[in-house]
């Protein structure tokens, strides 16, 4: 297997006319540098450098290899410079739509990182809990959370992450009302509901063995703002069902705890949707790649 580090070190040894001067220039131990060159010679089954205590000589084979290795290193340097130039010169405006919860909890830091990485790119972020028409709204992409298959076949859909929903409550609320041991214990608990329609809700629970349980509830508070519901739960106003990633900080700090930790209360998918793969600007493609590569590690289930 080719190790380009060996190429790099060998080229420096040849150009510095010795291991000591090359090691000093690279700020690394001479023994380590010698080991890399030896590995290269063993892999090629050819002596590249004649080493004696008084002389340093590059063999004929070593000189031939040096010319090619130098070209490889130069090509790598050109490629890296071109990539860095692309990052610096990438420009344009990207239009993205997502829900309030996704904007606040899923991609906020990723957006900041993207804009720092590409300083000449502008981002217009439309934050709404309503499904928008990408083409009619002039959007380049949208991030949508859904539990069922999205019916619109005219858009390109790519999965970003699978996200479990869990029940959360404050420790104080559970101390006061009792900690549920089974789904049936939820029936007399005060509840909070995602959504602005003041209707009865249903918690659809499933444990790790596949046992399911559906528990109806009458919400104390309905809201389509997950941050509001999370704060309400922290204020001991009841039990709330939210995506796991939205409450990680509160669980870590002890402000909220999972209720019935052996049960999940839903599994959703975060998808990136675009009108088409055609005619996408470099800036749009860069944001797509950034989201596809990073959203899962920030919000997704470790098992998905």
Residue pairs with C-beta under 8 A, 6 or more apart in sequence:
3 36
3 39
3 40
3 43
4 72
4 76
5 36
6 36
6 37
6 39
6 40
6 43
7 40
7 69
7 72
7 73
8 73
9 22
9 26
9 33
9 36
9 37
10 36
10 37
10 40
10 48
10 65
10 66
10 69
11 66
11 69
11 70
11 73
12 22
12 25
12 26
12 33
13 19
13 22
13 33
13 37
13 49
14 49
14 58
14 62
14 66
15 22
16 22
16 25
17 56
18 56
19 30
19 33
19 34
19 37
19 51
19 56
20 30
22 33
23 29
23 30
23 32
23 33
26 33
37 48
37 49
40 48
41 47
41 48
41 49
44 65
46 59
46 61
46 62
46 65
47 59
47 61
47 62
48 58
48 59
48 61
48 62
48 65
48 66
49 56
49 57
49 58
49 59
49 62
50 56
50 57
50 58
50 59
58 66
86 282
87 117
87 118
88 119
88 120
89 120
90 118
90 120
90 121
90 282
90 283
90 286
91 120
91 121
91 283
92 121
92 122
92 281
92 282
92 283
92 284
93 121
93 122
93 123
93 124
93 283
94 121
94 122
94 123
94 124
94 140
94 141
94 281
94 283
94 284
94 287
95 124
95 126
95 137
95 138
95 139
95 140
95 141
96 123
96 124
96 125
96 126
96 139
96 140
96 141
96 142
96 143
96 287
97 125
97 126
97 127
97 128
97 132
97 134
97 137
97 139
97 141
97 142
97 143
98 106
98 107
98 125
98 126
98 127
98 142
98 143
98 144
99 127
99 128
99 129
99 143
99 144
99 145
100 127
100 128
100 129
100 224
100 225
100 226
100 227
101 145
101 225
101 226
101 227
101 243
101 246
102 143
102 145
102 270
103 125
103 127
104 226
104 227
104 246
105 226
105 243
105 245
105 246
105 299
106 143
106 245
106 270
106 295
106 298
106 299
107 143
107 291
107 295
107 298
109 298
110 290
110 291
110 294
110 295
110 298
111 123
111 125
113 290
113 294
114 121
114 123
114 286
114 287
114 290
115 121
115 123
117 290
118 283
118 286
121 283
121 286
121 287
123 287
126 132
126 137
126 139
129 224
131 144
132 139
132 142
134 140
134 141
134 142
134 155
134 273
134 274
134 275
135 275
139 275
140 274
140 275
140 280
140 281
140 284
140 287
141 272
141 273
141 274
141 284
141 287
141 288
142 272
142 273
143 160
143 270
143 271
143 272
143 273
143 291
143 295
144 150
144 270
144 271
144 273
145 163
145 243
145 268
145 269
145 270
145 271
146 268
146 269
146 271
147 266
147 267
147 268
147 269
150 157
150 271
150 273
152 273
154 275
155 273
155 274
155 275
156 273
156 274
156 275
156 276
156 277
157 271
157 272
157 273
158 271
158 272
158 273
158 274
158 292
159 269
159 270
159 271
159 272
160 269
160 270
160 271
160 272
160 291
160 292
160 295
160 296
160 299
160 300
161 269
161 270
161 295
161 296
161 299
161 300
161 301
161 304
162 267
162 268
162 269
162 270
162 300
162 301
162 304
163 243
163 244
163 245
163 267
163 268
163 269
163 270
163 299
163 300
163 301
164 243
164 244
164 264
164 266
164 267
164 301
165 241
165 242
165 243
165 244
165 264
165 265
165 266
165 267
165 268
166 241
166 242
166 244
166 247
166 258
166 259
166 261
166 264
166 265
167 186
167 203
167 239
167 240
167 241
167 258
167 259
167 260
167 263
167 265
168 230
168 233
168 239
168 240
168 241
168 242
168 247
168 250
168 251
168 256
168 257
168 258
168 259
169 233
169 236
169 238
169 239
169 240
169 256
169 257
169 259
170 233
170 234
170 235
170 236
170 255
170 256
170 257
171 254
171 257
172 236
173 190
173 233
173 236
173 237
173 238
173 239
174 257
174 259
176 236
177 189
177 190
178 185
179 259
180 186
180 189
180 259
180 260
182 260
183 203
183 205
183 213
183 215
183 260
183 263
184 213
184 215
186 203
186 215
186 217
186 239
186 259
186 260
187 215
187 216
187 217
189 217
189 238
189 239
190 220
190 237
190 238
190 239
191 201
191 217
191 218
191 219
191 220
191 238
191 239
191 240
192 219
192 220
192 221
192 222
192 223
192 229
192 232
192 233
192 237
192 238
192 239
192 240
193 201
193 217
193 219
193 221
193 222
193 223
193 229
193 240
193 241
194 222
194 223
194 224
194 226
194 229
194 240
194 241
194 242
195 222
195 223
195 224
196 222
196 223
196 224
197 222
198 219
198 222
200 216
200 217
200 218
200 219
201 216
201 217
201 218
201 219
202 214
202 215
202 216
202 217
203 214
203 215
203 216
203 217
203 241
203 265
204 212
204 213
204 214
204 265
204 266
205 212
205 213
205 214
205 215
205 260
205 263
205 264
205 265
206 212
206 213
206 263
206 264
207 262
207 263
207 264
208 262
213 263
219 238
220 237
220 238
221 228
221 229
221 232
221 237
221 238
223 229
223 232
226 242
226 243
226 246
229 240
229 242
230 240
230 242
230 246
230 247
230 250
230 256
232 238
232 240
233 239
233 240
233 256
234 250
234 255
234 256
239 259
241 265
241 266
243 268
243 299
244 301
245 298
245 299
245 300
247 256
250 256
251 257
251 258
270 295
270 299
270 300
272 288
272 291
272 292
272 295
274 280
274 284
274 288
280 288
296 304
